[in-house]
Amino acid sequence: MADIVQVIDVPGAPYGVTAGPDGAVWFTLVAQGALGRCAGGEVEIFPLDPADGQPTVIVTGPDAALWFTEFRGGRLGRRTLDGVVTSIAMDGPYGVCAGPDGALWFTALQAGRVGRLGADGTVEHVDVDGMPSMITPGTDGALWFTVNQGNAIGRIDRDLTLTLFPLPTPAAAPVGITAGPDGAVWFTEIGAGAIGRIETDGTVTEFALPDPAARPHAITAGPDGALWFTEWASGTLGRITTEGELDHLPLPGKEPHGLTVDARGHLWIAMESGALVEVSPG
């Protein structure tokens, strides 16, 4: 299915990971309160001040800076490539993504909100019950997000019009979400041990994993036309085709969380046990 290219030890607990605008891989160290950068197999660590914010998700923003959420610290942070760090206060931010409108979109899990940060600094939001979690741009120009405790998938237009689609499986607890190569949106069901697919009209299909206790967490579209996802409990990298065919690759270490695709089409997985794993999709 795929091959492990390298395992890079990291002095901490990597959680979120993204391909940076400088060609490096950037990641959060959730327990250490820091950001990390990996290039050419070398790792640099950049402590945050204060360091108790629990940095979680990290993405490249529409302004070519790194944006990250500090869930416990209540901050949406921004770091330029030359090291300038600023932040915006908010209640329990978790998911964040660059939108198709040039804005930054985010979820505030504790506050129960989905928000939009415009290029001019204007913040708008809508209330969403049920712990909105990860968020992604869809192929339809809208933003799609998981509602972890509300057992639903949400869709929000650029004008903040909100639509919620309940999931058929109770307590599925969706987390990760990404736009798929087939025009649908794909997501993980950490509570149900399944991968979900939702069409733009709200039709949901669920694919049960071989291990119902695998705890699938993050998901992304791969360069091979398939979807790739981490299984937090089983310590594996999963692959699912748009037809629902599944493969798995055991990973070294424990607790894989975030994953991203670099410019070469390789996958990078953040292992909270203390490593980054680079995988060639084959």
C-alpha positions as CSV (number, residue, x, y, z in Angstrom):
1,M,0.0,0.0,0.0
2,A,2.6,2.5,1.1
3,D,6.1,2.7,2.5
4,I,7.6,4.5,5.5
5,V,10.3,6.8,4.2
6,Q,11.7,8.0,7.5
7,V,10.9,8.4,11.2
8,I,12.1,11.7,12.8
9,D,12.2,11.9,16.5
10,V,10.7,15.0,18.1
11,P,11.3,16.2,21.7
12,G,7.7,16.5,22.6
13,A,4.2,15.4,21.6
14,P,3.3,16.4,18.0
15,Y,-0.4,16.8,17.4
16,G,-1.2,19.0,14.4
17,V,0.9,19.1,11.2
18,T,0.9,21.1,8.0
19,A,3.0,21.7,4.9
20,G,4.3,25.2,5.3
21,P,4.7,27.9,2.8
22,D,8.5,27.6,3.0
23,G,8.5,23.9,1.9
24,A,9.1,22.7,5.5
25,V,6.7,20.6,7.6
26,W,5.4,22.6,10.6
27,F,3.7,21.0,13.7
28,T,2.3,21.7,17.1
29,L,3.7,20.3,20.4
30,V,0.5,20.1,22.4
31,A,2.0,19.2,25.8
32,Q,5.1,21.5,25.5
33,G,3.4,24.6,24.3
34,A,5.5,25.1,21.2
35,L,5.6,24.9,17.4
36,G,8.1,22.9,15.5
37,R,9.6,22.9,12.0
38,C,11.1,20.0,10.1
39,A,13.2,20.4,7.0
40,G,15.8,18.1,5.5
41,G,15.4,15.8,8.5
42,E,16.3,18.5,11.0
43,V,13.9,19.7,13.7
44,E,13.7,23.2,15.2
45,I,11.5,24.0,18.2
46,F,9.9,27.4,18.8
47,P,8.5,27.7,22.4
48,L,5.3,29.8,22.7
49,D,4.9,32.5,25.4
50,P,3.0,31.6,27.5
51,A,3.6,27.9,27.0
52,D,0.4,26.6,28.6
53,G,-1.9,27.2,25.7
54,Q,-2.0,23.6,24.4
55,P,-1.4,24.3,20.7
56,T,-3.4,21.8,18.6
57,V,-4.3,22.4,14.9
58,I,-1.9,24.2,12.6
59,V,-2.4,25.3,8.9
60,T,-0.9,27.6,6.3
61,G,-3.2,30.6,6.1
62,P,-4.2,32.7,3.1
63,D,-1.5,35.2,4.0
64,A,1.3,32.7,3.8
65,A,1.7,32.7,7.6
66,L,1.2,29.7,10.0
67,W,-2.0,29.8,12.0
68,F,-2.7,27.6,14.9
69,T,-5.2,27.1,17.7
70,E,-4.4,27.2,21.4
71,F,-7.3,25.3,22.9
72,R,-6.5,25.7,26.6
73,G,-5.0,29.1,26.2
74,G,-8.0,30.5,24.4
75,R,-6.0,32.0,21.5
76,L,-5.9,31.8,17.7
77,G,-2.2,32.3,17.0
78,R,-0.3,33.4,13.9
79,R,3.4,33.0,13.2
80,T,5.2,34.5,10.3
81,L,8.2,32.7,8.7
82,D,10.5,35.3,10.3
83,G,9.2,34.5,13.7
84,V,6.7,37.2,14.6
85,V,3.9,35.7,16.8
86,T,0.6,37.3,17.4
87,S,-2.7,36.0,18.7
88,I,-6.5,36.7,19.0
89,A,-8.4,35.8,22.1
90,M,-11.3,33.4,21.8
91,D,-12.9,30.6,23.8
92,G,-11.5,27.2,23.1
93,P,-10.5,27.3,19.5
94,Y,-9.8,23.9,17.8
95,G,-10.2,23.6,14.1
96,V,-8.9,26.2,11.6
97,C,-8.5,26.4,7.8
98,A,-8.0,28.8,4.9
99,G,-11.3,29.5,3.1
100,P,-11.9,29.9,-0.6
101,D,-12.8,33.6,0.1
102,G,-9.4,34.6,1.4
103,A,-10.5,34.5,5.0
104,L,-9.5,32.2,7.8
105,W,-12.3,30.0,9.2
106,F,-12.2,28.4,12.6
107,T,-14.2,26.5,15.2
108,A,-14.5,27.5,18.9
109,L,-15.3,24.2,20.4
110,Q,-15.9,25.3,24.0
111,A,-18.0,28.4,23.0
112,G,-20.0,26.4,20.4
113,R,-19.2,28.7,17.4
114,V,-17.9,28.7,13.9
115,G,-16.2,31.9,12.9
116,R,-14.6,33.8,10.0
117,L,-11.6,36.0,10.3
118,G,-11.5,38.4,7.4
119,A,-8.3,39.8,5.8
120,D,-9.2,43.1,7.4
121,G,-9.3,41.6,10.9
122,T,-13.1,41.5,11.2
123,V,-14.4,38.5,13.1
124,E,-17.9,37.1,12.5
125,H,-19.4,33.9,13.9
126,V,-22.5,31.8,14.2
127,D,-23.5,29.7,17.2
128,V,-23.4,25.9,16.8
129,D,-24.4,23.5,19.6
130,G,-22.6,20.3,20.1
131,M,-18.8,21.1,20.0
132,P,-17.9,22.1,16.4
133,S,-14.5,20.5,15.8
134,M,-12.5,20.3,12.5
135,I,-13.3,22.5,9.5
136,T,-12.4,22.3,5.8
137,P,-13.3,24.1,2.5
138,G,-15.6,22.0,0.4
139,T,-15.7,21.7,-3.4
140,D,-18.9,23.7,-3.5
141,G,-17.4,26.9,-2.2
142,A,-18.8,26.4,1.4
143,L,-17.1,25.4,4.6
144,W,-17.8,22.0,6.1
145,F,-17.2,21.0,9.7
146,T,-17.8,18.2,12.2
147,V,-20.0,18.6,15.2
148,N,-18.4,16.1,17.6
149,Q,-21.0,15.9,20.4
150,G,-23.9,17.0,18.2
151,N,-23.4,13.9,16.0
152,A,-23.7,15.9,12.8
153,I,-21.9,17.5,9.9
154,G,-22.3,21.2,9.4
155,R,-22.1,23.4,6.2
156,I,-21.7,27.1,6.4
157,D,-21.8,29.5,3.4
158,R,-19.7,32.6,3.1
159,D,-22.7,34.7,4.3
160,L,-22.7,32.5,7.4
161,T,-25.9,30.6,6.5
162,L,-25.8,27.4,8.5
163,T,-27.1,23.9,7.6
164,L,-26.7,20.8,9.9
165,F,-26.9,17.2,8.6
166,P,-27.5,14.6,11.4
167,L,-25.5,11.4,11.1
168,P,-27.3,8.0,11.0
169,T,-25.1,6.3,13.6
170,P,-25.7,7.4,17.2
171,A,-22.7,8.7,19.1
172,A,-20.5,8.6,16.0
173,A,-18.5,11.6,17.3
174,P,-17.1,13.0,14.0
175,V,-13.7,14.7,14.2
176,G,-11.5,15.0,11.1
177,I,-12.9,16.3,7.8
178,T,-11.6,17.0,4.3
179,A,-12.8,17.6,0.8
180,G,-12.6,14.5,-1.3
181,P,-11.5,14.0,-5.0
182,D,-15.0,12.9,-5.8
183,G,-16.7,16.2,-5.0
184,A,-18.0,14.9,-1.6
185,V,-16.7,15.7,1.9
186,W,-15.1,12.8,3.9
187,F,-14.8,12.6,7.7
188,T,-13.8,10.3,10.5
189,E,-16.2,8.9,13.1
190,I,-14.0,8.4,16.2
191,G,-16.9,7.0,18.3
192,A,-18.2,4.6,15.7
193,G,-14.9,3.4,14.3
194,A,-15.9,4.4,10.7
195,I,-15.2,6.7,7.8
196,G,-18.0,8.9,6.5
197,R,-18.8,10.5,3.2
198,I,-21.4,13.3,2.7
199,E,-22.6,14.6,-0.6
200,T,-23.5,18.3,-1.0
201,D,-27.2,17.4,-0.7
202,G,-26.6,15.8,2.7
203,T,-26.6,12.2,1.7
204,V,-24.3,10.2,4.1
205,T,-22.5,6.9,3.6
206,E,-20.6,5.3,6.3
207,F,-17.8,2.7,5.9
208,A,-17.1,0.6,9.0
209,L,-13.4,0.0,9.8
210,P,-12.1,-3.6,10.5
211,D,-11.3,-2.5,14.1
212,P,-14.3,-0.7,15.5
213,A,-12.1,0.5,18.4
214,A,-9.5,2.1,16.1
215,R,-10.6,5.7,16.9
216,P,-10.0,7.3,13.5
217,H,-9.0,10.9,14.0
218,A,-7.7,13.1,11.1
219,I,-8.3,12.6,7.4
220,T,-6.9,14.2,4.2
221,A,-7.1,13.7,0.5
222,G,-4.0,12.0,-0.9
223,P,-2.2,12.5,-4.2
224,D,-3.4,9.1,-5.4
225,G,-7.1,9.9,-5.5
226,A,-7.8,8.2,-2.2
227,L,-8.4,9.4,1.4
228,W,-5.9,8.8,4.1
229,F,-6.6,8.9,7.8
230,T,-5.0,8.3,11.2
231,E,-6.2,5.7,13.7
232,W,-5.4,7.0,17.1
233,A,-6.0,3.9,19.2
234,S,-4.6,1.2,16.8
235,G,-1.5,3.3,15.8
236,T,-2.1,2.9,12.1
237,L,-2.4,4.9,8.9
238,G,-5.5,4.0,6.9
239,R,-6.4,4.5,3.3
240,I,-9.9,4.4,1.7
241,T,-10.7,4.7,-1.9
242,T,-13.8,6.6,-3.0
243,E,-15.5,3.2,-3.6
244,G,-14.8,2.2,0.0
245,E,-11.9,-0.2,-0.3
246,L,-9.7,-0.1,2.8
247,D,-5.9,-0.7,3.5
248,H,-3.8,-0.1,6.6
249,L,-0.2,0.6,7.4
250,P,1.1,0.1,10.9
251,L,3.0,3.1,12.2
252,P,6.0,3.2,14.6
253,G,5.1,4.8,17.9
254,K,1.7,5.5,19.4
255,E,-1.2,8.0,19.0
256,P,-1.1,9.3,15.5
257,H,-3.1,12.5,15.2
258,G,-2.7,15.1,12.5
259,L,-1.5,14.4,8.9
260,T,-0.7,16.4,5.9
261,V,0.6,16.1,2.3
262,D,3.8,17.8,1.3
263,A,4.7,19.2,-2.2
264,R,6.2,15.9,-3.3
265,G,3.0,14.1,-2.5
266,H,4.3,12.4,0.6
267,L,2.2,12.0,3.8
268,W,3.5,13.3,7.1
269,I,1.9,11.9,10.3
270,A,2.2,13.5,13.8
271,M,2.8,10.8,16.4
272,E,2.0,12.1,19.9
273,S,4.5,9.5,21.3
274,G,7.3,11.8,19.9
275,A,7.9,11.5,16.2
276,L,7.0,12.6,12.7
277,V,6.6,9.8,10.2
278,E,7.0,10.4,6.4
279,V,5.1,8.0,4.2
280,S,5.3,7.5,0.4
281,P,1.8,6.6,-0.8
282,G,3.3,4.2,-3.4
